[in-house]
């Protein structure tokens, strides 16, 4: 019986054959060990594939994705991913990656009801409320979307840094940094938001510096 997803299976076979033709031992090595240096916490948006964006092969990035790249202290899925990445895989970098034009962010700005996901997006709404003044200073909606995407990534980095797993890692001297990025669907470029935290003491200064940097930018990117 032919699979209703035969096109995808055929594509998989072509991809596998092409990889093995270029590197016959690629899958053998990949199956032996998972040793990524990075944990990517990003949006579920299908247009934002983690490894492809930074041109890395499978196995180099551990990934957690959800609508609007939220890190909630009650989300056991995300917290379990962070714990496994930090304690078991010993990743060195956690990247919180938003993207300009995010539909979840736009729903918050539009105060639009979508259903169950509205409860999840309340976290982004809290970010918008916290930074009402900065958002209100932008006249165009697409600029407010971009700025809220940036602010949300920065605030979620704060949430990552305040998890017990990250705090414990820093306490025991583990090498670990947390970063905020925003990806552009319009040109494929990553915007480094200037927030990099490698210890408990760095969190507040890095946060204030990242926010100050946003206020100095005339217009957010897209």
C-alpha positions as semicolon CSV with decimal commas, in nm:
position;residue;x (nm);y (nm);z (nm)
1;X;0,000;0,000;0,000
2;X;0,142;0,337;-0,102
3;X;0,187;0,587;0,178
4;X;-0,015;0,909;0,153
5;X;0,315;1,080;0,235
6;X;0,518;0,896;-0,030
7;X;0,657;1,223;-0,167
8;X;0,820;1,296;0,167
9;X;0,956;0,942;0,198
10;X;1,101;0,963;-0,152
11;X;1,262;1,295;-0,065
12;X;1,408;1,137;0,248
13;X;1,567;0,859;0,047
14;X;1,720;1,106;-0,200
15;X;1,855;1,319;0,085
16;X;2,002;1,016;0,264
17;X;2,167;0,892;-0,053
18;X;2,315;1,235;-0,125
19;X;2,456;1,266;0,227
20;X;2,609;0,918;0,216
21;X;2,757;0,986;-0,128
22;X;2,935;1,290;0,012
23;X;3,029;1,132;0,346
24;X;2,983;0,751;0,367
25;X;3,029;0,743;0,748
26;X;2,807;1,042;0,829
27;X;2,512;0,847;0,974
28;X;2,742;0,599;1,147
29;X;2,905;0,884;1,338
30;X;2,576;1,059;1,402
31;X;2,422;0,746;1,555
32;X;2,707;0,697;1,800
33;X;2,673;1,013;2,004
34;X;2,477;1,337;2,042
35;X;2,711;1,615;2,145
36;X;2,566;1,954;2,045
37;X;2,718;2,277;2,175
38;X;2,395;2,473;2,137
39;X;2,039;2,466;2,265
40;X;1,805;2,659;2,035
41;X;1,477;2,781;2,187
42;X;1,277;2,913;1,895
43;X;0,934;2,963;1,748
44;X;0,737;2,674;1,599
45;X;0,705;2,869;1,272
46;X;0,789;2,635;0,984
47;X;0,995;2,906;0,813
48;X;1,259;2,910;1,087
49;X;1,462;2,584;1,070
50;X;1,736;2,603;1,333
51;X;2,027;2,413;1,177
52;X;1,964;2,540;0,824
53;X;1,970;2,906;0,930
54;X;2,321;2,879;1,075
55;X;2,439;2,621;0,820
56;X;2,514;2,341;1,066
57;X;2,459;1,968;1,011
58;X;2,223;1,743;1,210
59;X;2,353;1,677;1,560
60;X;2,500;2,021;1,625
61;X;2,192;2,192;1,774
62;X;1,950;2,065;2,039
63;X;1,613;2,225;1,967
64;X;1,305;2,328;2,164
65;X;1,030;2,514;1,978
66;X;0,693;2,657;2,073
67;X;0,461;2,933;1,959
68;X;0,644;3,268;1,995
69;X;0,957;3,115;2,159
70;X;0,827;3,151;2,514
71;X;1,012;3,023;2,821
72;X;0,759;2,975;3,100
73;X;0,853;2,857;3,447
74;X;0,547;2,628;3,444
75;X;0,622;2,465;3,108
76;X;0,768;2,126;3,194
77;X;0,840;2,053;2,827
78;X;1,073;2,352;2,792
79;X;1,221;2,315;3,140
80;X;1,294;1,945;3,080
81;X;1,466;2,033;2,753
82;X;1,682;2,295;2,925
83;X;1,766;2,053;3,205
84;X;1,870;1,774;2,968
85;X;2,067;2,013;2,748
86;X;2,252;2,170;3,042
87;X;2,301;1,871;3,273
88;X;2,332;1,578;3,031
89;X;2,451;1,725;2,701
90;X;2,658;2,003;2,860
91;X;2,570;2,258;2,592
92;X;2,776;2,575;2,609
93;X;2,523;2,817;2,460
94;X;2,147;2,861;2,488
95;X;2,002;3,070;2,206
96;X;1,656;3,223;2,240
97;X;1,560;3,305;1,883
98;X;1,257;3,511;1,788
99;X;1,172;3,605;1,433
100;X;1,035;3,922;1,277
101;X;0,679;3,893;1,149
102;X;0,586;3,637;1,416
103;X;0,215;3,554;1,394
104;X;0,184;3,495;1,768
105;X;0,333;3,836;1,841
106;X;0,101;3,996;1,588
107;X;-0,201;3,832;1,750
108;X;-0,101;3,995;2,078
109;X;-0,065;4,336;1,915
110;X;-0,401;4,298;1,741
111;X;-0,565;4,174;2,062
112;X;-0,702;3,897;1,842
113;X;-0,864;3,583;1,980
114;X;-0,732;3,256;1,837
115;X;-0,851;3,003;2,094
116;X;-0,652;2,797;2,343
117;X;-0,325;2,951;2,225
118;X;-0,442;3,286;2,365
119;X;-0,355;3,158;2,711
120;X;-0,002;3,077;2,597
121;X;0,039;3,411;2,423
122;X;-0,051;3,584;2,748
123;X;0,321;3,555;2,825
124;X;0,398;3,771;2,520
125;X;0,116;4,004;2,623
126;X;0,290;4,052;2,956
127;X;0,606;4,153;2,771
128;X;0,408;4,402;2,560
129;X;0,247;4,549;2,870
130;X;0,583;4,582;3,044
131;X;0,724;4,780;2,750
132;X;0,413;4,976;2,648
133;X;0,603;5,303;2,617
134;X;0,866;5,167;2,379
135;X;0,602;5,004;2,158
136;X;0,375;5,310;2,158
137;X;0,662;5,525;2,025
138;X;0,649;5,335;1,694
139;X;0,384;5,452;1,448
140;X;0,370;5,158;1,207
141;X;0,233;4,819;1,306
142;X;0,510;4,619;1,137
143;X;0,766;4,816;1,340
144;X;0,578;4,740;1,662
145;X;0,576;4,372;1,564
146;X;0,950;4,377;1,508
147;X;1,020;4,556;1,834
148;X;0,797;4,322;2,034
149;X;0,970;4,022;1,873
150;X;1,301;4,165;1,996
151;X;1,171;4,248;2,342
152;X;1,016;3,904;2,375
153;X;1,345;3,731;2,292
154;X;1,526;3,945;2,548
155;X;1,267;3,879;2,820
156;X;1,271;3,505;2,751
157;X;1,650;3,507;2,797
158;X;1,585;3,651;3,142
159;X;1,346;3,362;3,209
160;X;1,606;3,108;3,093
161;X;1,871;3,263;3,315
162;X;1,642;3,243;3,617
163;X;1,570;2,872;3,582
164;X;1,714;2,655;3,856
165;X;1,906;2,451;3,598
166;X;2,097;2,747;3,459
167;X;2,155;2,903;3,801
168;X;2,285;2,571;3,937
169;X;2,515;2,531;3,635
170;X;2,669;2,871;3,698
171;X;2,702;2,797;4,069
172;X;2,912;2,489;3,995
173;X;3,126;2,677;3,745
174;X;2,989;2,517;3,429
175;X;3,065;2,705;3,107
176;X;2,726;2,827;2,986
177;X;2,604;3,142;2,811
178;X;2,254;3,254;2,715
179;X;2,187;3,479;2,414
180;X;1,900;3,667;2,245
181;X;1,865;3,667;1,866
182;X;1,597;3,765;1,617
183;X;1,577;3,614;1,268
184;X;1,452;3,797;0,960
185;X;1,228;3,612;0,718
186;X;1,290;3,890;0,466
187;X;1,662;3,837;0,409
188;X;1,755;3,532;0,620
189;X;1,983;3,733;0,848
190;X;2,012;3,690;1,224
191;X;2,007;4,006;1,435
192;X;2,216;3,969;1,750
193;X;2,021;4,164;2,012
194;X;2,331;4,226;2,221
195;X;2,223;4,025;2,525
196;X;2,481;3,768;2,630
197;X;2,477;3,631;2,984
198;X;2,741;3,396;3,127
199;X;2,679;3,431;3,501
200;X;2,419;3,536;3,756
201;X;2,601;3,868;3,806
202;X;2,589;3,951;3,435
203;X;2,212;3,914;3,399
204;X;2,088;4,258;3,507
205;X;2,365;4,461;3,336
206;X;2,321;4,260;3,014
207;X;1,943;4,310;3,027
208;X;1,969;4,685;3,079
209;X;2,230;4,714;2,804
210;X;2,013;4,521;2,556
211;X;1,711;4,742;2,627
212;X;1,923;5,056;2,598
213;X;2,053;4,931;2,265
214;X;1,697;4,898;2,136
215;X;1,611;5,255;2,231
216;X;1,910;5,377;2,030
217;X;1,796;5,202;1,713
218;X;1,582;5,435;1,502
219;X;1,370;5,155;1,361
220;X;1,367;4,782;1,434
221;X;1,471;4,543;1,161
222;X;1,224;4,332;0,967
